[in-house]
Amino acid sequence: MKNFAQKFGKFLSGMVMPNIGAFIAWGFITALFIPDGWIPNEGLASIHPPILTYLLPILIAAQGGRMVGGDRGRVMGAIAIVGCIAGSDNTMLMAAMAIGPLAGLVIKKFDEAMDGHMPAGFEMLINNFSVGIFGMIMAIIGYYVIGPVMGIILSILTAGVEILMSMSLLPLVAVFIEPAKVLFLNNAINHGIFTPIGTTQALETGKSIMYMLEANPGPGLGVLLAYWMFSKDKMTRDSAPGAIIIHFFGGIHEIYFPYVLMNPMVIIAPIVGNVCAIFFYSITGCGLVGASSPGSIIAFMSMSPRPQMLLTLLGVVIAAGVSFVIASPIIKMSGVKSLEEAQAQTASMKAESKGQNTAAVKDAGKVKKVVFACDAGMGSSAMGATKFRNRVKASRPDLTVINTSVDNIPADCDIAVVQTTLVDRAKKSAPQAQMVTIGNFLADPALDSLYIQLTTGDQAVAETAGENTDPIVPTTVPNKKIMIAEGIQLNQTPGTKEEAIQAAGELMCKLGYVDETYVDAMQEREKLVTTYMGMGIAIPHGTTQAKGTVKKTGIVLFQYPEGVPFGDEKANLVFGIAGIGDEHLDLLAKICEVLEDETVLEEMKTTNDVEWILKQLT
């Protein structure tokens, strides 16, 4: 049930979070230009109703359709939500979260049914007309069914909130909010539930307390201050000031979750702190004009109506003060576990919220071989294995960490680390192995959890003198030019990831590394599973079947200072890879070494010096 709630919450927030900028723009227009705003302007104030009525629902529905049905689903979602908007007088944010994914699913199922049955020459006609026809049908369903039904549901929820407020019971929602936040449901609660209700209230009254329930940074601030003042663990005490800055000014509430997990009794503090703050806001009639995201004091205050700024700030102080007073004795009287252990637990929970498998490793001390597997076994898994091997070798010298293609996992593999979409193939290849599924190979919470289990579990370190524990880092031919200055392109203008992959492939073709068909194989590889590695790095390469089109080993680098979108992440460094055998693995290992130095990595994302990059990587 917890996993389902986390996945569902992640899905809901995934529709809203990419569009937060639009919510902020709407909030600023409201705060500045309405009659009670900072700079009243009747003309500019007229912008905010169309944003609320049309733009925000269309953006959310389009994103929901895209998450399920790709670009065609995006168009379907946008068409469908217009029917809902026309069929109801209420703001259709909640309807957008329902009909957008549904419309995306409709076109996805149609495309699956047509796969392999599309008459040659009619592809464009069928693709365009299918979206038009099904989009029209979904808009009609939205007009007659989903729009009115969602309007009724929203009216019921709004009435329920008003009843809670009239009975002074609204503060009790904090009993559910704070524990849910620690379970990584914060975005789902804030943007999936409170924002739609708050938007309806703000449309009628110009502000809403619903925007304040989850986003208040005060409760978490109180917990962090208490740990800073009274923690018995030096590491925890020293880390708290930095966490305070990130939480309070950066708005990243997740930073204080590990501190709560160190001692679950501490959760009482933010609960009571938020209860007091909500009660104060209720009796003073406070509210924000728009959603506060992220939940920093800066965003929180910027959404406050000018006459109520002092009261808004006082509510934050109350929440922080109460939370601090309650958390302090709990922290002083208890023996807490280390922050490192709590962070590992947090990483595991966060991975679960993303649908990743972080189940406990069986007999962690007996694990001898960990295999990182990707489709081709050429790039992603090689870098992941190198980085993980370097991370564990000091505490687990007996552990062998290698990489391979997902269809060739060895029979003596104890743990297979694979991306989610490759799990079924990995199980067929190595049914005896424990599976750890990840999102990317460099900076994934599931890898943090695996590291903790393998290095701090019931270890049985065997004597392995003379055993080769670095089988994927071969010795290359001296002075072999795998990367050259002509293969490094800096300060590129970002486009789509497909364009970035195409550019990398064409440059490799131009330099004589591959033939033209390899470029198409790179695009196919990306469709199978993303080559985004984490930490702002992507390494697109061909599929296993395309290895025969490689003429000689070579790597090219495209630098995008602004970042190219790879799904929900952005890649600043795109390495195109073509390898014969293991010739390219030394350079991948060198890249992993660079990753260990954040200063060098960040410099590499923006530098104009090609020779400096070559020096770092060769």
VENQUIZI-V840507 format. One record per backbone hydrogen bond with DSSP energy under -1.0 kcal/mol. NH is the residue of the N-H (numbers start at 1). CO is the residue of the C=O. Records with the same first field share a line. If there is no record, write none. Layout:
NH = CO / CO
//
This chain:
5 = 1
6 = 2
7 = 3
8 = 4
9 = 5
10 = 6
11 = 7
12 = 8
13 = 9
14 = 10
15 = 12
17 = 13
19 = 16
20 = 17
23 = 19
24 = 20
25 = 21
26 = 22
27 = 23
28 = 24
29 = 25
30 = 26
31 = 27
32 = 28
33 = 29
34 = 30
37 = 34
38 = 31
39 = 32
41 = 33
45 = 41
47 = 44
51 = 47
52 = 48
53 = 49
54 = 50
55 = 50
56 = 51
58 = 54
59 = 55
60 = 56
61 = 57
62 = 58
63 = 59
64 = 60
65 = 61
66 = 62
67 = 63
68 = 64
69 = 65
70 = 66
73 = 69
74 = 70
75 = 71
76 = 72
77 = 73
78 = 74
79 = 75
80 = 76
81 = 77
84 = 80
85 = 81
86 = 82
87 = 83
96 = 92
97 = 93
99 = 95
100 = 96
102 = 98
103 = 99
104 = 100
105 = 101
106 = 102
107 = 103
108 = 104
109 = 105
110 = 106
111 = 107
112 = 108
113 = 109
114 = 110
117 = 114
122 = 119
126 = 122
127 = 123
128 = 124
129 = 125
130 = 126
131 = 127
132 = 128
133 = 129
134 = 130
135 = 131
136 = 132
137 = 133
138 = 134
139 = 135
140 = 136
141 = 137
142 = 138
143 = 139
144 = 140
145 = 141
146 = 141
147 = 142
149 = 145
150 = 146
151 = 147
152 = 148
153 = 149
154 = 150
155 = 151
156 = 152
157 = 153
158 = 154
159 = 155
160 = 156
161 = 157
162 = 158
163 = 159
164 = 160
165 = 161
166 = 162
167 = 163
168 = 165
169 = 164
172 = 169
173 = 170
174 = 171
175 = 172
176 = 173
177 = 173
178 = 174
180 = 176
181 = 177
182 = 178
183 = 179
184 = 181
185 = 180
189 = 185
190 = 186
191 = 187
192 = 188
193 = 189
194 = 189
195 = 190
197 = 193
198 = 194
199 = 195
200 = 196
201 = 197
202 = 198
203 = 199
204 = 200
205 = 201
206 = 202
208 = 288
212 = 209
221 = 217
222 = 218
223 = 219
224 = 220
225 = 221
226 = 222
227 = 223
228 = 224
229 = 225
230 = 226
231 = 227
237 = 233
238 = 234
239 = 235
240 = 236
243 = 239
244 = 240
245 = 241
246 = 242
247 = 243
248 = 244
249 = 245
250 = 245
252 = 246
253 = 251
255 = 252
256 = 253
260 = 256
261 = 257
262 = 258
263 = 260
266 = 263
267 = 264
268 = 265
269 = 266
271 = 267
272 = 268
273 = 269
274 = 270
275 = 271
276 = 272
277 = 273
278 = 274
279 = 275
280 = 276
281 = 277
282 = 278
283 = 279
284 = 280
286 = 281
288 = 208
289 = 303
295 = 251
296 = 294
297 = 248
300 = 296
301 = 297
302 = 298
303 = 299
304 = 301
308 = 305
309 = 306
312 = 308
313 = 309
314 = 310
315 = 311
316 = 312
317 = 313
318 = 314
319 = 315
320 = 316
321 = 317
322 = 318
323 = 319
324 = 320
325 = 321
326 = 322
327 = 323
328 = 324
331 = 327
332 = 328
333 = 329
342 = 338
343 = 339
344 = 340
345 = 341
346 = 342
347 = 343
348 = 344
349 = 345
350 = 346
351 = 347
352 = 348
353 = 349
355 = 352
356 = 351
366 = 363
367 = 364
370 = 400
371 = 415
372 = 402
373 = 417
374 = 404
383 = 379
384 = 380
385 = 381
386 = 382
387 = 383
388 = 384
389 = 385
390 = 386
391 = 387
392 = 388
393 = 389
396 = 392
399 = 396
400 = 368
402 = 370
404 = 372
406 = 374
408 = 405
413 = 410
414 = 369
415 = 369
416 = 434
417 = 371
418 = 436
420 = 438
422 = 419
423 = 420
426 = 422
427 = 423
428 = 424
429 = 425
430 = 426
433 = 430
434 = 414
436 = 416
438 = 418
442 = 533
448 = 444
449 = 445
450 = 446
451 = 447
452 = 448
453 = 449
454 = 450
455 = 451
456 = 452
459 = 457
467 = 464
473 = 470
480 = 477
482 = 480
487 = 484
488 = 485
489 = 557
492 = 559
500 = 496
501 = 497
502 = 498
503 = 499
504 = 500
505 = 501
506 = 502
507 = 503
508 = 504
509 = 505
510 = 506
511 = 507
512 = 509
513 = 508
515 = 549
518 = 515
521 = 517
522 = 518
523 = 519
524 = 520
525 = 521
526 = 522
527 = 523
528 = 524
529 = 525
533 = 537
537 = 534
538 = 573
539 = 531
546 = 543
547 = 544
549 = 546
550 = 547
551 = 513
552 = 513
554 = 578
555 = 482
556 = 576
557 = 487
558 = 574
559 = 489
560 = 572
563 = 560
564 = 571
566 = 569
569 = 566
571 = 564
572 = 536
573 = 536
574 = 558
575 = 538
576 = 556
577 = 540
578 = 554
583 = 580
585 = 582
588 = 584
589 = 585
590 = 586
591 = 587
592 = 588
593 = 589
594 = 590
595 = 591
597 = 594
601 = 597
602 = 598
603 = 599
604 = 600
605 = 601
606 = 603
607 = 603
613 = 609
614 = 610
615 = 611
616 = 612
617 = 613
618 = 614
//
